[in-house]
């Protein structure tokens, strides 16, 4: 058993309904123009108000639709939050958990992220757990330590849940939105460590890379990871599609 290859678009807080329709149209046209099936699973995570629109635009296709966040409780007095069961209700396929922007701006800690991770798994939504070190941590030689700490959430997943599709996105914070992707050697080293640590417990684990991915980066790193989580380059459908094609092995 092996993890699948994924190329996922994280739109962050971008795009309105019209722009999403145009993006979906372009992606579908590019898909239909191909002679053979693309060998990666493509997904898109728009903002909450556009998830249902994206679901209907991609209805009947293999394109996955995800959310960028969730709350772990099923329901209750949590003003402004969207629950895991509400995401399940509208057919969300995957959910990004612990993105560095949520860790930093919204002060999410490993304890909260662990609860979200386990809750997503219980509801059968593929979790895309984001981990990665800051520049300061990297410069202090703390990359491995930080990642080990962030992966404790995964180690706490109960044994009866380990047959799931588990997606980890290694996104070094210093590479996000900077135009400076991590070097392939660095990505390979970190991703191998993550896989060696987790592959026995999670046979269907996929480890993606994220941080300033463009089409060249995708080509360069396709053999060292199982795909990518793409931010700014995903906003342009043509660029995103090229990235997805270049991640095929
Ligand atoms: P960029 O591709 O814009 O660097 O963003 C990466 C990211 O944060 C994906 O989750």
Boltz pocket constraint, residues with backbone or C-beta under 6 A from the ligand:
constraints:
  - pocket:
      binder: B
      contacts: [[A, 10], [A, 99], [A, 171], [A, 175], [A, 176], [A, 177], [A, 178], [A, 179], [A, 210], [A, 211], [A, 212], [A, 213], [A, 229], [A, 230], [A, 231], [A, 232], [A, 233]]
      max_distance: 6.0
